[in-house]
Amino acid sequence: MASKILLPEDRIPKQWYNIVADLPSPMDPVLHPATGRPVGAEDLAAIFPPSLIEQEMSQKRWIDIPEPVLEKYLLWRPTPLRRAHNLERYLGTPARIYYKDEGVSPPGSHKPNTAIPQAYFNKIDGTKKICTETGAGQWGSALAFATSLFGIQCEVYMVRVSYNQKPYRRIMMETWGATCIPSPSDRTETGRSILSVKPDSPGSLGIAISEAIEAAITQEGTRYALGSVLNHVILHQTVIGLEAQQQMEIIGEYPDVVIGCVGGGSNFAGLAFPFVRDKIKGKDIDIIAVEPTSCPTLTKGAYTYDFGDTSGKTPLLPMHTLGHHFVPPPLHAGGLRYHGIAPLVSKLLVENLIRASAVQQLDTFAAGLLWARTEGYIPAPETTHAIAMAIEEAKKAKDEGKEKVILFSWSGHGLLDLAAYEAYMEGKLANYSLSVEEIQEALKELEHLPKPKTT
């Protein structure tokens, strides 16, 4: 009855898994907004280094992890696979609940899995500075950590509401040498234009992305990095699922249910995609992407082409979206406040290889509190969405009287999110649900954009 399953360092994955090679049907192409043609490598060269562009557009199933990246991964990888014995006993469930603990990285989340390779590939391609955005601060912290290891400057535009809610994330970034700026800011044309209309804007990931891209293309020797959504980001995250498969094999288990929270989709995809490959080959697995009801991109958004940022600087992505001008309510799960979702995750939903579910903010914090009081660890508000769904599935197993193996992604710890827990325990938090009318209004701006062929 193991509580944690560890892999020796020599079993760390040596390759990333690219699910593009195994999709049942081709992806809808990313489009150039001006010409409507599929985006080529030359269109991305202004913001990404050549090696990452190659990964973004790759059709290869397996991509080698460079030795310098593996060396840095060994600071915390392989991560433990843990079993939630205490929660199981509390629930009285026959289900066995496992979680991949990505909170053991130096920044405390899954984000360094892609921050390290992105910093490395930028370094070897001559980048001097990287600009990026961050929601709750997990990605900004991870990139600040990674760039410090490779001697690159880092500038982070942090969604203003999270910047104010989570000051210690900013301090963490600054400790690693990065500059952290609340977004929208007065440093970019995008930020200034938004502040002129709404000086108290809480910001959004779409706005912060626009600012970071603008900053990157206007500064010499500077490139942009994204912490989720894009193919190469998800590629790097697959070390999570590849390790989990080895660990479950060690104990003779295989999941019936795989769960991850989704904002842009990176931690969910990192755990789930190796198992989706098994599902494509015939395995019977229920794979669930969990999002907040206040930002229901997969459950209520439209699958269409949209910009990845607010000001329309990115190519058009085929994805589930709420519209690039959508600004979600200021819920504490800041990493899940993105208007769109990774095209690859959207594609799997369209293909019925995964399903999506949305949960209310108060339910997620109740799950986080229960977890902390049974399993001890305090989860990030984002992670509590996956925990809430794992609890729901465990209760379902109890009701059905069936054994079930549940695996979810523990995407990060909540030690820098204690103000959110305090607000919850003091009754200061509320649920947010978008109405059909609000969603329809947000999607009107997309009516003139192309439509994907996939339906």
C-alpha positions as MATLAB code, in Angstrom:
seq = 'MASKILLPEDRIPKQWYNIVADLPSPMDPVLHPATGRPVGAEDLAAIFPPSLIEQEMSQKRWIDIPEPVLEKYLLWRPTPLRRAHNLERYLGTPARIYYKDEGVSPPGSHKPNTAIPQAYFNKIDGTKKICTETGAGQWGSALAFATSLFGIQCEVYMVRVSYNQKPYRRIMMETWGATCIPSPSDRTETGRSILSVKPDSPGSLGIAISEAIEAAITQEGTRYALGSVLNHVILHQTVIGLEAQQQMEIIGEYPDVVIGCVGGGSNFAGLAFPFVRDKIKGKDIDIIAVEPTSCPTLTKGAYTYDFGDTSGKTPLLPMHTLGHHFVPPPLHAGGLRYHGIAPLVSKLLVENLIRASAVQQLDTFAAGLLWARTEGYIPAPETTHAIAMAIEEAKKAKDEGKEKVILFSWSGHGLLDLAAYEAYMEGKLANYSLSVEEIQEALKELEHLPKPKTT';
ca = [
       0.000    0.000    0.000;
       2.515    2.570   -1.218;
       1.959    6.233   -0.405;
       4.452    7.521   -2.949;
       6.008    5.927   -6.004;
       9.405    7.270   -6.982;
      11.375    6.854  -10.185;
      15.171    6.739  -10.164;
      16.826    9.612  -11.975;
      18.019    7.392  -14.801;
      14.365    6.727  -15.761;
      13.529   10.363  -16.441;
      12.044   10.561  -19.978;
      14.683   11.266  -22.619;
      12.111   12.326  -25.222;
       8.952   14.430  -25.260;
       5.775   12.982  -26.775;
       4.097   14.858  -29.652;
       0.440   13.822  -29.933;
       0.141   15.470  -33.372;
       1.588   12.258  -34.837;
      -1.320   10.179  -33.469;
      -4.369   12.381  -34.043;
      -7.268   10.585  -35.757;
      -7.579   13.490  -38.225;
      -5.351   16.470  -39.091;
      -5.398   19.683  -37.074;
      -7.033   22.740  -38.576;
      -4.101   25.020  -39.512;
      -3.100   28.145  -37.620;
      -3.867   31.084  -39.941;
      -2.175   34.379  -40.725;
      -4.747   37.067  -39.799;
      -3.879   39.315  -42.745;
      -3.706   36.730  -45.533;
      -5.835   33.880  -44.217;
      -3.169   31.363  -45.278;
      -1.594   28.813  -42.939;
       1.180   30.269  -40.816;
       4.724   29.293  -41.773;
       7.974   29.308  -39.824;
       8.871   32.734  -41.240;
       5.722   34.227  -39.688;
       6.835   33.212  -36.191;
      10.487   34.191  -36.496;
      10.027   37.646  -34.960;
       8.994   36.272  -31.564;
      10.287   32.681  -31.257;
      13.745   31.135  -31.807;
      14.116   28.696  -34.744;
      14.419   25.578  -32.588;
      11.095   26.223  -30.830;
       9.379   27.031  -34.128;
      10.563   23.668  -35.445;
       9.018   21.941  -32.424;
       5.815   23.947  -32.774;
       5.334   22.707  -36.335;
       6.744   19.203  -35.912;
       4.842   16.074  -36.973;
       7.344   13.721  -35.282;
       6.013   11.510  -32.491;
       9.120   11.680  -30.285;
      11.460   14.657  -29.855;
      14.756   14.299  -27.999;
      15.279   16.269  -24.793;
      18.737   17.946  -24.912;
      21.233   16.997  -22.210;
      21.449   20.555  -20.755;
      17.663   20.485  -20.280;
      17.777   17.037  -18.669;
      20.492   18.290  -16.345;
      18.252   21.121  -15.120;
      15.199   18.836  -14.918;
      17.117   16.721  -12.412;
      16.859   19.571   -9.899;
      13.366   18.212   -9.170;
      12.439   15.484  -11.671;
      11.269   12.744  -11.670;
       8.406   13.984   -9.490;
       6.578   11.668   -7.047;
       3.354    9.868   -7.828;
       1.412    9.924   -4.560;
      -1.691    8.120   -3.325;
      -4.325    9.997   -1.303;
      -4.999    7.290    1.316;
      -6.397    9.692    3.925;
      -8.859   11.290    1.520;
      -9.979    7.858    0.328;
     -10.705    6.819    3.927;
     -12.544   10.069    4.649;
     -14.758    9.604    1.578;
     -15.271    5.895    2.267;
     -14.709    5.236   -1.413;
     -13.486    2.070   -3.116;
     -11.646    4.338   -5.571;
      -7.878    4.616   -5.423;
      -6.800    8.234   -5.902;
      -3.323    9.029   -7.237;
      -1.797   12.385   -8.078;
       1.343   13.465   -9.923;
       3.013   15.976   -7.616;
       4.304   18.830   -9.774;
       4.439   21.148   -6.770;
       7.946   19.932   -5.841;
       9.695   22.093   -8.483;
      11.603   25.167   -7.220;
       8.783   27.569   -8.257;
       6.186   25.112   -6.924;
       4.310   24.203  -10.103;
       4.454   22.251  -13.384;
       5.506   25.321  -15.361;
       9.310   24.781  -15.245;
       8.842   21.700  -17.441;
       8.548   24.091  -20.397;
      10.309   27.149  -18.940;
      13.631   25.286  -18.787;
      13.649   24.141  -22.449;
      12.310   27.489  -23.653;
      15.109   29.324  -21.844;
      17.674   26.831  -23.154;
      16.599   27.048  -26.800;
      16.481   30.837  -26.609;
      19.974   30.869  -25.107;
      21.554   28.757  -27.858;
      19.814   30.886  -30.496;
      21.285   34.096  -29.073;
      18.328   35.647  -27.243;
      19.366   38.215  -24.618;
      15.961   38.884  -23.053;
      12.577   37.140  -22.904;
       9.246   38.908  -22.402;
       6.213   36.998  -21.196;
       2.900   37.259  -19.383;
       1.553   35.474  -16.340;
      -1.852   35.039  -14.719;
      -1.548   33.794  -11.161;
       2.238   34.073  -11.344;
       3.170   30.411  -11.698;
       4.414   30.801  -15.274;
       6.191   34.101  -14.570;
       7.933   32.535  -11.573;
       8.951   29.492  -13.608;
      10.398   31.541  -16.464;
      12.230   33.833  -14.016;
      13.743   30.711  -12.434;
      14.682   29.224  -15.824;
      16.197   32.372  -17.293;
      18.296   32.845  -14.157;
      19.833   29.402  -14.776;
      20.765   30.301  -18.369;
      21.774   33.945  -17.862;
      18.929   35.606  -19.812;
      17.012   38.732  -18.787;
      13.295   38.285  -18.095;
      10.394   40.763  -18.211;
       6.982   39.579  -16.986;
       3.600   41.254  -17.513;
       1.358   39.976  -14.706;
      -2.451   40.266  -14.846;
      -3.169   43.201  -12.544;
      -5.762   41.512  -10.333;
      -3.323   38.665   -9.614;
      -0.423   41.126   -9.208;
      -2.421   42.737   -6.395;
      -3.732   39.458   -4.912;
      -0.403   37.621   -4.950;
       2.507   39.972   -4.057;
       4.792   37.101   -3.115;
       4.714   35.801   -6.688;
       6.167   39.133   -7.777;
       8.813   38.915   -5.066;
       9.657   35.376   -6.191;
      10.198   36.580   -9.771;
      12.317   39.474   -8.594;
      14.361   37.149   -6.378;
      15.329   35.253   -9.541;
      16.223   38.538  -11.245;
      13.126   39.194  -13.364;
      11.160   42.424  -13.725;
       7.435   42.063  -12.945;
       4.950   44.636  -14.290;
       1.203   44.824  -13.558;
      -0.872   44.543  -16.744;
      -2.391   46.566  -18.303;
       0.585   48.903  -17.925;
       1.705   52.255  -19.279;
       4.775   50.632  -20.898;
       3.052   49.539  -24.091;
       0.617   51.021  -26.580;
      -1.753   48.151  -25.822;
      -1.707   48.860  -22.107;
      -2.058   52.612  -22.483;
      -5.045   52.279  -24.817;
      -6.853   49.995  -22.357;
      -6.087   52.180  -19.351;
      -7.370   55.252  -21.194;
     -10.784   53.601  -21.437;
     -10.792   51.690  -18.146;
      -8.145   52.945  -15.673;
      -9.147   50.307  -13.100;
      -9.039   47.356  -15.514;
      -8.302   44.096  -13.630;
      -6.466   42.875  -16.711;
      -6.613   39.507  -18.432;
      -4.195   36.996  -19.883;
      -5.174   38.201  -23.363;
      -4.145   41.760  -22.480;
      -0.922   40.634  -20.815;
      -0.024   38.517  -23.865;
      -0.531   41.556  -26.123;
       1.750   43.644  -23.933;
       4.458   40.991  -23.751;
       4.457   40.431  -27.526;
       4.573   44.182  -28.180;
       7.464   44.547  -25.740;
       9.317   41.653  -27.351;
       9.078   42.891  -30.944;
      10.112   46.446  -30.022;
      13.260   45.545  -28.059;
      16.460   44.388  -29.756;
      17.674   40.885  -28.902;
      14.349   40.073  -27.253;
      11.900   37.248  -27.864;
       8.589   36.161  -26.434;
       7.720   33.018  -24.452;
       4.327   31.513  -23.710;
       3.563   29.233  -20.762;
       0.623   27.339  -22.224;
      -1.607   26.877  -25.305;
       1.009   26.315  -28.035;
       2.116   22.902  -29.301;
       5.746   23.177  -28.188;
       4.684   24.145  -24.654;
       2.406   21.127  -24.358;
       5.130   18.942  -25.880;
       7.512   19.835  -23.030;
       4.859   19.126  -20.398;
       4.431   15.499  -21.485;
       7.227   14.495  -19.133;
       4.454   14.486  -16.500;
       2.354   11.794  -18.146;
       5.337    9.788  -19.390;
       6.691    9.533  -15.846;
       3.232    8.746  -14.467;
       2.857    5.837  -16.879;
       6.126    4.327  -15.647;
       5.148    4.845  -12.004;
       1.732    3.253  -12.383;
       3.325    0.312  -14.165;
       5.628   -0.200  -11.165;
       2.618   -0.744   -8.861;
       0.540   -2.628  -11.421;
      -2.128    0.071  -11.760;
      -3.700    1.838  -14.730;
      -6.104    4.783  -14.458;
      -9.796    4.538  -15.246;
     -10.031    8.329  -14.961;
      -7.414   11.011  -15.733;
      -8.120   14.567  -14.558;
      -6.475   17.973  -14.901;
      -7.496   21.593  -14.451;
      -7.467   23.725  -17.606;
      -6.793   27.373  -18.285;
      -4.643   27.330  -21.391;
      -4.306   23.567  -21.092;
      -0.640   22.804  -20.392;
      -0.714   20.810  -17.142;
      -3.808   18.881  -18.215;
      -2.205   18.036  -21.555;
       1.110   17.174  -19.929;
      -0.487   14.461  -17.806;
      -3.272   13.415  -20.166;
      -1.739   13.270  -23.653;
       0.335   10.085  -23.151;
      -2.877    8.453  -21.880;
      -4.883    9.902  -24.782;
      -2.467    8.029  -27.036;
      -3.452    4.842  -25.221;
      -7.128    5.751  -25.672;
      -6.609    6.280  -29.409;
      -5.161    2.751  -29.475;
      -8.248    1.321  -27.765;
      -7.851    1.780  -23.979;
     -11.063    2.608  -22.100;
     -10.195    5.781  -20.156;
     -12.323    8.744  -19.044;
     -10.170   11.867  -19.466;
     -11.618   15.040  -17.920;
     -10.550   18.674  -18.383;
     -11.879   20.815  -15.493;
     -12.379   24.571  -15.734;
     -14.055   27.325  -13.658;
     -17.694   28.207  -14.341;
     -16.595   31.847  -14.532;
     -14.384   31.114  -17.557;
     -16.119   28.150  -19.251;
     -14.075   28.025  -22.432;
     -14.471   24.322  -23.191;
     -17.947   23.802  -21.750;
     -19.665   26.891  -23.199;
     -17.249   28.512  -25.638;
     -17.358   28.193  -29.432;
     -14.873   26.136  -31.461;
     -13.716   28.672  -34.010;
     -10.745   30.773  -35.068;
      -9.702   33.493  -32.652;
      -6.698   35.538  -31.636;
      -4.662   34.345  -28.691;
      -4.392   37.886  -27.326;
      -6.662   40.886  -26.823;
      -5.168   43.275  -29.383;
      -4.970   40.752  -32.237;
      -1.196   40.465  -32.519;
      -1.120   36.657  -32.637;
      -2.037   34.322  -35.511;
      -5.587   32.957  -35.615;
      -5.841   29.760  -33.584;
      -8.494   27.044  -34.039;
      -9.746   26.635  -30.490;
     -12.632   26.805  -28.071;
     -12.887   30.437  -27.059;
     -15.022   33.032  -25.313;
     -13.703   35.804  -27.557;
     -10.374   37.612  -27.284;
     -11.889   40.659  -25.571;
     -13.428   38.538  -22.832;
     -12.317   39.603  -19.346;
     -13.330   37.017  -16.710;
     -14.313   37.891  -13.143;
     -11.385   38.227  -10.696;
     -11.516   34.687   -9.304;
      -8.487   33.493   -7.352;
      -7.563   30.708   -9.791;
      -5.756   33.273  -11.931;
      -4.030   30.629  -14.039;
      -7.436   29.516  -15.375;
      -8.629   32.950  -16.513;
      -7.797   32.637  -20.224;
     -10.360   33.234  -22.974;
      -9.136   30.370  -25.168;
      -7.699   26.889  -24.882;
      -4.822   25.040  -26.498;
      -5.776   24.034  -30.065;
      -4.609   20.473  -29.361;
      -6.875   20.224  -26.306;
      -9.760   21.666  -28.345;
      -9.087   19.143  -31.084;
      -9.309   16.227  -28.633;
     -12.619   17.535  -27.293;
     -13.995   17.789  -30.831;
     -12.808   14.210  -31.456;
     -14.556   13.040  -28.226;
     -11.257   11.735  -26.843;
     -11.671   13.895  -23.720;
     -14.599   15.548  -21.983;
     -14.924   18.870  -20.176;
     -16.559   19.915  -16.917;
     -16.869   23.227  -15.044;
     -16.931   23.778  -11.276;
     -17.866   26.723   -9.068;
     -15.237   28.681   -7.125;
     -16.696   27.891   -3.683;
     -16.799   24.179   -4.493;
     -13.140   24.226   -5.490;
     -12.045   25.908   -2.264;
     -14.144   23.471   -0.235;
     -12.267   20.675   -2.017;
      -8.926   22.378   -1.375;
      -9.703   22.757    2.325;
     -10.788   19.115    2.597;
      -7.606   18.048    0.853;
      -5.418   20.124    3.180;
      -7.167   18.670    6.233;
      -6.827   15.071    5.072;
      -3.694   14.937    2.915;
      -1.830   17.854    4.534;
      -0.647   19.668    1.403;
      -2.258   23.027    0.549;
      -3.114   23.086   -3.174;
      -3.065   26.058   -5.524;
      -6.550   27.395   -6.387;
      -6.047   26.035   -9.909;
      -5.266   22.563   -8.589;
      -8.400   22.540   -6.416;
     -10.469   22.265   -9.610;
      -8.869   18.900  -10.367;
      -9.263   17.838   -6.732;
     -12.970   18.740   -6.773;
     -13.465   16.526   -9.831;
     -11.404   13.689   -8.325;
     -13.630   13.811   -5.219;
     -16.743   13.771   -7.398;
     -15.472   10.715   -9.291;
     -14.533    8.981   -6.020;
     -18.027    9.577   -4.646;
     -19.501    8.219   -7.869;
     -17.423    5.059   -7.436;
     -18.806    4.720   -3.894;
     -22.382    5.156   -5.085;
     -21.846    2.550   -7.814;
     -19.959    0.194   -5.500;
     -17.144   -0.079   -8.024;
     -13.390    0.064   -7.660;
     -11.867    2.802   -9.761;
      -8.356    4.174  -10.260;
      -8.296    7.977  -10.433;
      -5.202    9.913  -11.495;
      -4.978   13.705  -11.496;
      -2.379   16.406  -11.991;
      -1.336   18.246   -8.848;
      -0.280   21.280  -10.847;
       1.101   23.349   -7.978;
       1.061   24.146   -4.265;
      -0.909   26.985   -2.702;
       1.599   28.328   -0.211;
       1.595   31.708   -1.979;
      -2.207   31.699   -2.257;
      -3.076   31.752    1.439;
      -4.902   35.084    1.100;
      -7.403   33.279   -1.120;
      -7.948   30.602    1.514;
      -8.355   33.306    4.167;
     -10.987   35.035    2.019;
     -12.819   31.732    1.549;
     -12.794   30.872    5.258;
     -14.061   34.374    6.090;
     -16.936   34.010    3.620;
     -15.671   36.731    1.301;
     -15.583   34.690   -1.918;
     -18.477   34.190   -4.302;
     -19.410   31.922   -7.189;
     -19.372   33.287  -10.726;
     -21.364   31.838  -13.611;
     -21.641   33.337  -17.062;
     -25.059   33.571  -18.626;
     -25.784   32.394  -22.153;
     -26.413   36.028  -23.096;
     -23.005   37.142  -21.822;
     -21.271   34.404  -23.782;
     -23.190   35.151  -26.968;
     -22.274   38.815  -26.647;
     -18.604   37.968  -26.133;
     -18.593   35.751  -29.229;
     -20.147   38.336  -31.562;
     -16.726   39.811  -32.306;
     -15.699   36.526  -33.938;
     -18.450   36.378  -36.548;
     -16.224   37.855  -39.280;
     -13.335   35.454  -38.641;
     -12.771   32.167  -40.563;
     -14.351   28.952  -39.308;
     -12.438   25.678  -38.839;
     -13.284   22.737  -41.087;
     -13.394   20.428  -38.064;
     -16.787   20.315  -36.365;
];
